[in-house]
Amino acid sequence: MPNPKRRFSHAKQGKRRSQRKLTALDTSLCPKCEEVKLPHRVCLNCGYYGNREIVVVEEG
Ligand SMILES: [Zn+2]
């Protein structure tokens, strides 16, 4: 079984992990109600996707 010759040092491990970070979510605006929504998803505010109502949003 091939195996790595040496383990990664803590410094090397830290350098690799220093590149890992969370990024802000990508968002787009609903063309109908101009609320912030996730792209390629039904708008949570008005229930529209494109120019069609997909989901009927219940109030309260
Ligand atoms: Zn909307």
N, CA, C, O and the ligand as a Tripos MOL2 file, in Angstrom:
@<TRIPOS>MOLECULE
protein
  241   239    61     0     0
PROTEIN
NO_CHARGES

@<TRIPOS>ATOM
      1 N           0.8350   -1.2080    0.0000 N.3       1 MET1
      2 CA          0.0000    0.0000    0.0000 C.3       1 MET1
      3 C           0.8620    1.2470    0.0000 C.2       1 MET1
      4 O           1.6600    1.4270    0.9190 O.2       1 MET1
      5 N           0.7310    2.1320   -1.0150 N.am      2 PRO2
      6 CA          1.5020    3.3780   -0.9860 C.3       2 PRO2
      7 C           1.0170    4.3010    0.1230 C.2       2 PRO2
      8 O          -0.1840    4.4650    0.3350 O.2       2 PRO2
      9 N           1.9450    4.8810    0.8070 N.am      3 ASN3
     10 CA          1.6270    5.7650    1.9080 C.3       3 ASN3
     11 C           2.4850    7.0130    1.8210 C.2       3 ASN3
     12 O           3.5850    6.9700    1.2710 O.2       3 ASN3
     13 N           1.9890    8.1460    2.3640 N.am      4 PRO4
     14 CA          2.8360    9.3340    2.4010 C.3       4 PRO4
     15 C           4.0800    9.0710    3.2260 C.2       4 PRO4
     16 O           4.0250    8.3920    4.2520 O.2       4 PRO4
     17 N           5.2190    9.6170    2.7680 N.am      5 LYS5
     18 CA          6.4810    9.3430    3.4440 C.3       5 LYS5
     19 C           6.5390   10.0360    4.8030 C.2       5 LYS5
     20 O           7.0460    9.4830    5.7790 O.2       5 LYS5
     21 N           5.9990   11.2800    4.8450 N.am      6 ARG6
     22 CA          6.0320   12.0360    6.0930 C.3       6 ARG6
     23 C           4.6410   12.5930    6.3870 C.2       6 ARG6
     24 O           3.8420   12.8220    5.4790 O.2       6 ARG6
     25 N           4.3700   12.8060    7.6740 N.am      7 ARG7
     26 CA          3.1200   13.4980    8.0020 C.3       7 ARG7
     27 C           3.3070   14.9820    7.7250 C.2       7 ARG7
     28 O           4.4350   15.4740    7.6950 O.2       7 ARG7
     29 N           2.1900   15.7050    7.5180 N.am      8 PHE8
     30 CA          2.2760   17.1450    7.3430 C.3       8 PHE8
     31 C           2.5990   17.7920    8.6830 C.2       8 PHE8
     32 O           2.0210   17.4430    9.7120 O.2       8 PHE8
     33 N           3.5280   18.7390    8.6530 N.am      9 SER9
     34 CA          3.8620   19.4670    9.8800 C.3       9 SER9
     35 C           2.6770   20.3340   10.2850 C.2       9 SER9
     36 O           1.8000   20.6300    9.4730 O.2       9 SER9
     37 N           2.6660   20.7360   11.5530 N.am     10 HIS10
     38 CA          1.5940   21.6220   12.0190 C.3      10 HIS10
     39 C           1.6010   22.9290   11.2510 C.2      10 HIS10
     40 O           0.5450   23.5110   11.0030 O.2      10 HIS10
     41 N           2.7960   23.4010   10.8680 N.am     11 ALA11
     42 CA          2.8850   24.6490   10.1030 C.3      11 ALA11
     43 C           2.2340   24.4820    8.7370 C.2      11 ALA11
     44 O           1.4720   25.3420    8.2950 O.2      11 ALA11
     45 N           2.5390   23.3750    8.0750 N.am     12 LYS12
     46 CA          1.9680   23.0970    6.7490 C.3      12 LYS12
     47 C           0.4410   22.9480    6.8550 C.2      12 LYS12
     48 O          -0.3040   23.4590    6.0190 O.2      12 LYS12
     49 N           0.0030   22.2510    7.8810 N.am     13 GLN13
     50 CA         -1.4240   22.0520    8.1100 C.3      13 GLN13
     51 C          -2.1270   23.3920    8.3230 C.2      13 GLN13
     52 O          -3.2180   23.6270    7.8040 O.2      13 GLN13
     53 N          -1.4750   24.2740    9.1050 N.am     14 GLY14
     54 CA         -2.0520   25.5870    9.3740 C.3      14 GLY14
     55 C          -2.1190   26.4410    8.1280 C.2      14 GLY14
     56 O          -3.0930   27.1630    7.9150 O.2      14 GLY14
     57 N          -1.0740   26.3620    7.2940 N.am     15 LYS15
     58 CA         -1.0640   27.1400    6.0580 C.3      15 LYS15
     59 C          -2.1850   26.6900    5.1310 C.2      15 LYS15
     60 O          -2.8340   27.5100    4.4830 O.2      15 LYS15
     61 N          -2.4060   25.3870    5.0750 N.am     16 ARG16
     62 CA         -3.4860   24.8700    4.2300 C.3      16 ARG16
     63 C          -4.8350   25.3580    4.7580 C.2      16 ARG16
     64 O          -5.6780   25.8300    3.9950 O.2      16 ARG16
     65 N          -5.0270   25.2370    6.0710 N.am     17 ARG17
     66 CA         -6.3280   25.5950    6.6520 C.3      17 ARG17
     67 C          -6.5580   27.1010    6.6700 C.2      17 ARG17
     68 O          -7.6990   27.5450    6.8000 O.2      17 ARG17
     69 N          -5.4970   27.8940    6.5430 N.am     18 SER18
     70 CA         -5.6710   29.3460    6.5540 C.3      18 SER18
     71 C          -6.4330   29.8170    5.3260 C.2      18 SER18
     72 O          -6.9760   30.9210    5.3220 O.2      18 SER18
     73 N          -6.4820   28.9920    4.2810 N.am     19 GLN19
     74 CA         -7.2080   29.3550    3.0670 C.3      19 GLN19
     75 C          -8.6930   29.0370    3.1720 C.2      19 GLN19
     76 O          -9.4800   29.4620    2.3270 O.2      19 GLN19
     77 N          -9.0790   28.2960    4.1990 N.am     20 ARG20
     78 CA        -10.4860   27.8980    4.3360 C.3      20 ARG20
     79 C         -11.2440   28.9760    5.0730 C.2      20 ARG20
     80 O         -10.8680   29.3670    6.1780 O.2      20 ARG20
     81 N         -12.3160   29.4600    4.4610 N.am     21 LYS21
     82 CA        -13.1310   30.4730    5.1200 C.3      21 LYS21
     83 C         -14.5500   30.4250    4.5710 C.2      21 LYS21
     84 O         -14.7990   29.9060    3.4830 O.2      21 LYS21
     85 N         -15.4620   30.9720    5.3410 N.am     22 LEU22
     86 CA        -16.8410   31.0840    4.8850 C.3      22 LEU22
     87 C         -16.9800   32.3340    4.0260 C.2      22 LEU22
     88 O         -16.3730   33.3660    4.3120 O.2      22 LEU22
     89 N         -17.7770   32.2330    2.9820 N.am     23 THR23
     90 CA        -18.0450   33.3990    2.1460 C.3      23 THR23
     91 C         -19.5280   33.7420    2.2400 C.2      23 THR23
     92 O         -20.3650   32.8900    2.5390 O.2      23 THR23
     93 N         -19.8280   35.0020    1.9780 N.am     24 ALA24
     94 CA        -21.2180   35.4580    2.0540 C.3      24 ALA24
     95 C         -22.0470   34.7580    0.9760 C.2      24 ALA24
     96 O         -21.5530   34.4660   -0.1140 O.2      24 ALA24
     97 N         -23.3280   34.4920    1.3040 N.am     25 LEU25
     98 CA        -24.2140   33.8410    0.3480 C.3      25 LEU25
     99 C         -24.4620   34.7450   -0.8580 C.2      25 LEU25
    100 O         -24.5800   35.9630   -0.7280 O.2      25 LEU25
    101 N         -24.5360   34.1220   -2.0270 N.am     26 ASP26
    102 CA        -24.8890   34.8370   -3.2440 C.3      26 ASP26
    103 C         -26.3900   35.1350   -3.2030 C.2      26 ASP26
    104 O         -27.1850   34.2380   -2.9210 O.2      26 ASP26
    105 N         -26.7820   36.3550   -3.4730 N.am     27 THR27
    106 CA        -28.1990   36.7020   -3.4340 C.3      27 THR27
    107 C         -28.5890   37.4350   -4.7090 C.2      27 THR27
    108 O         -27.7410   37.9840   -5.4130 O.2      27 THR27
    109 N         -29.8910   37.4320   -4.9960 N.am     28 SER28
    110 CA        -30.4110   38.2260   -6.1000 C.3      28 SER28
    111 C         -31.7060   38.8690   -5.6310 C.2      28 SER28
    112 O         -32.2370   38.5140   -4.5790 O.2      28 SER28
    113 N         -32.2150   39.8200   -6.4180 N.am     29 LEU29
    114 CA        -33.4330   40.5210   -6.0360 C.3      29 LEU29
    115 C         -34.6080   39.9620   -6.8220 C.2      29 LEU29
    116 O         -34.4920   39.6800   -8.0150 O.2      29 LEU29
    117 N         -35.7560   39.8030   -6.1370 N.am     30 CYS30
    118 CA        -36.9700   39.3600   -6.8020 C.3      30 CYS30
    119 C         -37.4420   40.4370   -7.7730 C.2      30 CYS30
    120 O         -37.5770   41.5920   -7.3690 O.2      30 CYS30
    121 N         -37.7000   40.0990   -9.0500 N.am     31 PRO31
    122 CA        -38.1570   41.1270  -10.0080 C.3      31 PRO31
    123 C         -39.5660   41.6240   -9.6960 C.2      31 PRO31
    124 O         -39.9540   42.6980  -10.1560 O.2      31 PRO31
    125 N         -40.3490   40.8490   -8.9120 N.am     32 LYS32
    126 CA        -41.7250   41.2380   -8.6170 C.3      32 LYS32
    127 C         -41.8050   42.1300   -7.3780 C.2      32 LYS32
    128 O         -42.3660   43.2250   -7.4270 O.2      32 LYS32
    129 N         -41.2440   41.6550   -6.2770 N.am     33 CYS33
    130 CA        -41.3870   42.4230   -5.0350 C.3      33 CYS33
    131 C         -40.0650   43.0600   -4.6020 C.2      33 CYS33
    132 O         -40.0200   43.7770   -3.6020 O.2      33 CYS33
    133 N         -38.9820   42.7980   -5.3590 N.am     34 GLU34
    134 CA        -37.6700   43.3840   -5.1060 C.3      34 GLU34
    135 C         -37.1230   43.0460   -3.7340 C.2      34 GLU34
    136 O         -36.3180   43.7860   -3.1690 O.2      34 GLU34
    137 N         -37.5730   41.9130   -3.2060 N.am     35 GLU35
    138 CA        -37.0310   41.3920   -1.9560 C.3      35 GLU35
    139 C         -35.7640   40.5910   -2.2850 C.2      35 GLU35
    140 O         -35.6400   40.0330   -3.3750 O.2      35 GLU35
    141 N         -34.8340   40.5420   -1.3380 N.am     36 VAL36
    142 CA        -33.6230   39.7290   -1.5300 C.3      36 VAL36
    143 C         -34.0080   38.2530   -1.4810 C.2      36 VAL36
    144 O         -34.7000   37.8210   -0.5590 O.2      36 VAL36
    145 N         -33.5660   37.4870   -2.4620 N.am     37 LYS37
    146 CA        -33.8610   36.0630   -2.4940 C.3      37 LYS37
    147 C         -32.6430   35.3040   -2.9870 C.2      37 LYS37
    148 O         -31.6940   35.9010   -3.4970 O.2      37 LYS37
    149 N         -32.6700   33.9870   -2.8350 N.am     38 LEU38
    150 CA        -31.6020   33.1530   -3.3710 C.3      38 LEU38
    151 C         -31.8090   32.9880   -4.8680 C.2      38 LEU38
    152 O         -32.9470   32.8190   -5.3050 O.2      38 LEU38
    153 N         -30.7400   33.0310   -5.6770 N.am     39 PRO39
    154 CA        -30.8960   32.8800   -7.1260 C.3      39 PRO39
    155 C         -31.3930   31.4830   -7.5010 C.2      39 PRO39
    156 O         -31.0240   30.4930   -6.8690 O.2      39 PRO39
    157 N         -32.2310   31.4160   -8.5310 N.am     40 HIS40
    158 CA        -32.8200   30.1690   -9.0400 C.3      40 HIS40
    159 C         -33.6740   29.4660   -8.0030 C.2      40 HIS40
    160 O         -33.7960   28.2410   -8.0120 O.2      40 HIS40
    161 N         -34.2790   30.2620   -7.0890 N.am     41 ARG41
    162 CA        -35.2140   29.7280   -6.1150 C.3      41 ARG41
    163 C         -36.4960   30.5580   -6.1830 C.2      41 ARG41
    164 O         -36.4790   31.7210   -6.5840 O.2      41 ARG41
    165 N         -37.6200   29.9270   -5.7770 N.am     42 VAL42
    166 CA        -38.8700   30.6660   -5.6560 C.3      42 VAL42
    167 C         -38.6970   31.7480   -4.5890 C.2      42 VAL42
    168 O         -38.0930   31.5020   -3.5450 O.2      42 VAL42
    169 N         -39.2270   32.9420   -4.8510 N.am     43 CYS43
    170 CA        -39.1420   34.0370   -3.8810 C.3      43 CYS43
    171 C         -39.9260   33.6740   -2.6350 C.2      43 CYS43
    172 O         -41.0870   33.2750   -2.7290 O.2      43 CYS43
    173 N         -39.3080   33.8070   -1.4660 N.am     44 LEU44
    174 CA        -39.9690   33.4340   -0.2180 C.3      44 LEU44
    175 C         -40.9920   34.4760    0.1930 C.2      44 LEU44
    176 O         -41.8810   34.1850    0.9940 O.2      44 LEU44
    177 N         -40.8810   35.6940   -0.3440 N.am     45 ASN45
    178 CA        -41.7670   36.7800    0.0540 C.3      45 ASN45
    179 C         -43.0830   36.7310   -0.7140 C.2      45 ASN45
    180 O         -44.1490   36.8400   -0.1070 O.2      45 ASN45
    181 N         -43.0300   36.5700   -2.0420 N.am     46 CYS46
    182 CA        -44.2510   36.6170   -2.8520 C.3      46 CYS46
    183 C         -44.5550   35.2760   -3.5150 C.2      46 CYS46
    184 O         -45.6410   35.1130   -4.0710 O.2      46 CYS46
    185 N         -43.6530   34.3310   -3.4750 N.am     47 GLY47
    186 CA        -43.9240   33.0150   -4.0410 C.3      47 GLY47
    187 C         -43.7970   32.9310   -5.5430 C.2      47 GLY47
    188 O         -44.2340   31.9540   -6.1500 O.2      47 GLY47
    189 N         -43.1990   33.9510   -6.1570 N.am     48 TYR48
    190 CA        -43.0590   33.9540   -7.6110 C.3      48 TYR48
    191 C         -41.7010   33.4220   -8.0360 C.2      48 TYR48
    192 O         -40.6960   33.6140   -7.3520 O.2      48 TYR48
    193 N         -41.6940   32.7530   -9.1730 N.am     49 TYR49
    194 CA        -40.4340   32.4130   -9.8370 C.3      49 TYR49
    195 C         -40.5810   32.8130  -11.2940 C.2      49 TYR49
    196 O         -41.4770   32.3140  -11.9760 O.2      49 TYR49
    197 N         -39.7260   33.6990  -11.7920 N.am     50 GLY50
    198 CA        -39.9310   34.2800  -13.1060 C.3      50 GLY50
    199 C         -41.1550   35.1770  -13.0330 C.2      50 GLY50
    200 O         -41.2270   36.0420  -12.1600 O.2      50 GLY50
    201 N         -42.1430   34.9890  -13.9520 N.am     51 ASN51
    202 CA        -43.3490   35.8040  -13.8780 C.3      51 ASN51
    203 C         -44.5670   34.9700  -13.5020 C.2      51 ASN51
    204 O         -45.7040   35.3860  -13.7220 O.2      51 ASN51
    205 N         -44.3210   33.7720  -12.9250 N.am     52 ARG52
    206 CA        -45.4350   32.9130  -12.5430 C.3      52 ARG52
    207 C         -45.4540   32.7390  -11.0290 C.2      52 ARG52
    208 O         -44.4040   32.6960  -10.3890 O.2      52 ARG52
    209 N         -46.6850   32.6360  -10.4480 N.am     53 GLU53
    210 CA        -46.7960   32.3530   -9.0430 C.3      53 GLU53
    211 C         -46.6990   30.8500   -8.8330 C.2      53 GLU53
    212 O         -47.5520   30.1050   -9.3150 O.2      53 GLU53
    213 N         -45.6900   30.4000   -8.1330 N.am     54 ILE54
    214 CA        -45.4450   28.9720   -7.9300 C.3      54 ILE54
    215 C         -46.0380   28.5300   -6.5980 C.2      54 ILE54
    216 O         -46.6930   27.4920   -6.5050 O.2      54 ILE54
    217 N         -45.7970   29.3380   -5.5720 N.am     55 VAL55
    218 CA        -46.2320   28.9980   -4.2260 C.3      55 VAL55
    219 C         -47.1550   30.1010   -3.7380 C.2      55 VAL55
    220 O         -46.8390   31.2820   -3.8800 O.2      55 VAL55
    221 N         -48.2930   29.7280   -3.1650 N.am     56 VAL56
    222 CA        -49.1870   30.7160   -2.5550 C.3      56 VAL56
    223 C         -48.6900   30.9850   -1.1470 C.2      56 VAL56
    224 O         -48.6670   30.0880   -0.3040 O.2      56 VAL56
    225 N         -48.2820   32.2500   -0.8930 N.am     57 VAL57
    226 CA        -47.7350   32.6070    0.4020 C.3      57 VAL57
    227 C         -48.8870   32.9380    1.3470 C.2      57 VAL57
    228 O         -49.7210   33.7930    1.0510 O.2      57 VAL57
    229 N         -48.9210   32.2510    2.4880 N.am     58 GLU58
    230 CA        -49.9680   32.5120    3.4830 C.3      58 GLU58
    231 C         -49.4750   33.5690    4.4640 C.2      58 GLU58
    232 O         -48.3330   33.5280    4.9210 O.2      58 GLU58
    233 N         -50.3410   34.4990    4.7740 N.am     59 GLU59
    234 CA        -49.9820   35.5530    5.7320 C.3      59 GLU59
    235 C         -50.2810   35.0840    7.1490 C.2      59 GLU59
    236 O         -51.2330   34.3430    7.3930 O.2      59 GLU59
    237 N         -49.4520   35.5310    8.0660 N.am     60 GLY60
    238 CA        -49.6350   35.1640    9.4870 C.3      60 GLY60
    239 C         -49.1500   33.7750    9.6970 C.2      60 GLY60
    240 O         -49.2080   33.2630   10.8150 O.2      60 GLY60
    241 ZN        -40.8830   38.2800   -4.5800 Zn       61 ZN61
@<TRIPOS>BOND
     1     1     2 1
     2     2     3 1
     3     3     4 2
     4     3     5 am
     5     5     6 1
     6     6     7 1
     7     7     8 2
     8     7     9 am
     9     9    10 1
    10    10    11 1
    11    11    12 2
    12    11    13 am
    13    13    14 1
    14    14    15 1
    15    15    16 2
    16    15    17 am
    17    17    18 1
    18    18    19 1
    19    19    20 2
    20    19    21 am
    21    21    22 1
    22    22    23 1
    23    23    24 2
    24    23    25 am
    25    25    26 1
    26    26    27 1
    27    27    28 2
    28    27    29 am
    29    29    30 1
    30    30    31 1
    31    31    32 2
    32    31    33 am
    33    33    34 1
    34    34    35 1
    35    35    36 2
    36    35    37 am
    37    37    38 1
    38    38    39 1
    39    39    40 2
    40    39    41 am
    41    41    42 1
    42    42    43 1
    43    43    44 2
    44    43    45 am
    45    45    46 1
    46    46    47 1
    47    47    48 2
    48    47    49 am
    49    49    50 1
    50    50    51 1
    51    51    52 2
    52    51    53 am
    53    53    54 1
    54    54    55 1
    55    55    56 2
    56    55    57 am
    57    57    58 1
    58    58    59 1
    59    59    60 2
    60    59    61 am
    61    61    62 1
    62    62    63 1
    63    63    64 2
    64    63    65 am
    65    65    66 1
    66    66    67 1
    67    67    68 2
    68    67    69 am
    69    69    70 1
    70    70    71 1
    71    71    72 2
    72    71    73 am
    73    73    74 1
    74    74    75 1
    75    75    76 2
    76    75    77 am
    77    77    78 1
    78    78    79 1
    79    79    80 2
    80    79    81 am
    81    81    82 1
    82    82    83 1
    83    83    84 2
    84    83    85 am
    85    85    86 1
    86    86    87 1
    87    87    88 2
    88    87    89 am
    89    89    90 1
    90    90    91 1
    91    91    92 2
    92    91    93 am
    93    93    94 1
    94    94    95 1
    95    95    96 2
    96    95    97 am
    97    97    98 1
    98    98    99 1
    99    99   100 2
   100    99   101 am
   101   101   102 1
   102   102   103 1
   103   103   104 2
   104   103   105 am
   105   105   106 1
   106   106   107 1
   107   107   108 2
   108   107   109 am
   109   109   110 1
   110   110   111 1
   111   111   112 2
   112   111   113 am
   113   113   114 1
   114   114   115 1
   115   115   116 2
   116   115   117 am
   117   117   118 1
   118   118   119 1
   119   119   120 2
   120   119   121 am
   121   121   122 1
   122   122   123 1
   123   123   124 2
   124   123   125 am
   125   125   126 1
   126   126   127 1
   127   127   128 2
   128   127   129 am
   129   129   130 1
   130   130   131 1
   131   131   132 2
   132   131   133 am
   133   133   134 1
   134   134   135 1
   135   135   136 2
   136   135   137 am
   137   137   138 1
   138   138   139 1
   139   139   140 2
   140   139   141 am
   141   141   142 1
   142   142   143 1
   143   143   144 2
   144   143   145 am
   145   145   146 1
   146   146   147 1
   147   147   148 2
   148   147   149 am
   149   149   150 1
   150   150   151 1
   151   151   152 2
   152   151   153 am
   153   153   154 1
   154   154   155 1
   155   155   156 2
   156   155   157 am
   157   157   158 1
   158   158   159 1
   159   159   160 2
   160   159   161 am
   161   161   162 1
   162   162   163 1
   163   163   164 2
   164   163   165 am
   165   165   166 1
   166   166   167 1
   167   167   168 2
   168   167   169 am
   169   169   170 1
   170   170   171 1
   171   171   172 2
   172   171   173 am
   173   173   174 1
   174   174   175 1
   175   175   176 2
   176   175   177 am
   177   177   178 1
   178   178   179 1
   179   179   180 2
   180   179   181 am
   181   181   182 1
   182   182   183 1
   183   183   184 2
   184   183   185 am
   185   185   186 1
   186   186   187 1
   187   187   188 2
   188   187   189 am
   189   189   190 1
   190   190   191 1
   191   191   192 2
   192   191   193 am
   193   193   194 1
   194   194   195 1
   195   195   196 2
   196   195   197 am
   197   197   198 1
   198   198   199 1
   199   199   200 2
   200   199   201 am
   201   201   202 1
   202   202   203 1
   203   203   204 2
   204   203   205 am
   205   205   206 1
   206   206   207 1
   207   207   208 2
   208   207   209 am
   209   209   210 1
   210   210   211 1
   211   211   212 2
   212   211   213 am
   213   213   214 1
   214   214   215 1
   215   215   216 2
   216   215   217 am
   217   217   218 1
   218   218   219 1
   219   219   220 2
   220   219   221 am
   221   221   222 1
   222   222   223 1
   223   223   224 2
   224   223   225 am
   225   225   226 1
   226   226   227 1
   227   227   228 2
   228   227   229 am
   229   229   230 1
   230   230   231 1
   231   231   232 2
   232   231   233 am
   233   233   234 1
   234   234   235 1
   235   235   236 2
   236   235   237 am
   237   237   238 1
   238   238   239 1
   239   239   240 2
@<TRIPOS>SUBSTRUCTURE
     1 MET1         2 RESIDUE 1 A MET
     2 PRO2         6 RESIDUE 1 A PRO
     3 ASN3        10 RESIDUE 1 A ASN
     4 PRO4        14 RESIDUE 1 A PRO
     5 LYS5        18 RESIDUE 1 A LYS
     6 ARG6        22 RESIDUE 1 A ARG
     7 ARG7        26 RESIDUE 1 A ARG
     8 PHE8        30 RESIDUE 1 A PHE
     9 SER9        34 RESIDUE 1 A SER
    10 HIS10       38 RESIDUE 1 A HIS
    11 ALA11       42 RESIDUE 1 A ALA
    12 LYS12       46 RESIDUE 1 A LYS
    13 GLN13       50 RESIDUE 1 A GLN
    14 GLY14       54 RESIDUE 1 A GLY
    15 LYS15       58 RESIDUE 1 A LYS
    16 ARG16       62 RESIDUE 1 A ARG
    17 ARG17       66 RESIDUE 1 A ARG
    18 SER18       70 RESIDUE 1 A SER
    19 GLN19       74 RESIDUE 1 A GLN
    20 ARG20       78 RESIDUE 1 A ARG
    21 LYS21       82 RESIDUE 1 A LYS
    22 LEU22       86 RESIDUE 1 A LEU
    23 THR23       90 RESIDUE 1 A THR
    24 ALA24       94 RESIDUE 1 A ALA
    25 LEU25       98 RESIDUE 1 A LEU
    26 ASP26      102 RESIDUE 1 A ASP
    27 THR27      106 RESIDUE 1 A THR
    28 SER28      110 RESIDUE 1 A SER
    29 LEU29      114 RESIDUE 1 A LEU
    30 CYS30      118 RESIDUE 1 A CYS
    31 PRO31      122 RESIDUE 1 A PRO
    32 LYS32      126 RESIDUE 1 A LYS
    33 CYS33      130 RESIDUE 1 A CYS
    34 GLU34      134 RESIDUE 1 A GLU
    35 GLU35      138 RESIDUE 1 A GLU
    36 VAL36      142 RESIDUE 1 A VAL
    37 LYS37      146 RESIDUE 1 A LYS
    38 LEU38      150 RESIDUE 1 A LEU
    39 PRO39      154 RESIDUE 1 A PRO
    40 HIS40      158 RESIDUE 1 A HIS
    41 ARG41      162 RESIDUE 1 A ARG
    42 VAL42      166 RESIDUE 1 A VAL
    43 CYS43      170 RESIDUE 1 A CYS
    44 LEU44      174 RESIDUE 1 A LEU
    45 ASN45      178 RESIDUE 1 A ASN
    46 CYS46      182 RESIDUE 1 A CYS
    47 GLY47      186 RESIDUE 1 A GLY
    48 TYR48      190 RESIDUE 1 A TYR
    49 TYR49      194 RESIDUE 1 A TYR
    50 GLY50      198 RESIDUE 1 A GLY
    51 ASN51      202 RESIDUE 1 A ASN
    52 ARG52      206 RESIDUE 1 A ARG
    53 GLU53      210 RESIDUE 1 A GLU
    54 ILE54      214 RESIDUE 1 A ILE
    55 VAL55      218 RESIDUE 1 A VAL
    56 VAL56      222 RESIDUE 1 A VAL
    57 VAL57      226 RESIDUE 1 A VAL
    58 GLU58      230 RESIDUE 1 A GLU
    59 GLU59      234 RESIDUE 1 A GLU
    60 GLY60      238 RESIDUE 1 A GLY
    61 ZN61       241 GROUP 0 **** ****
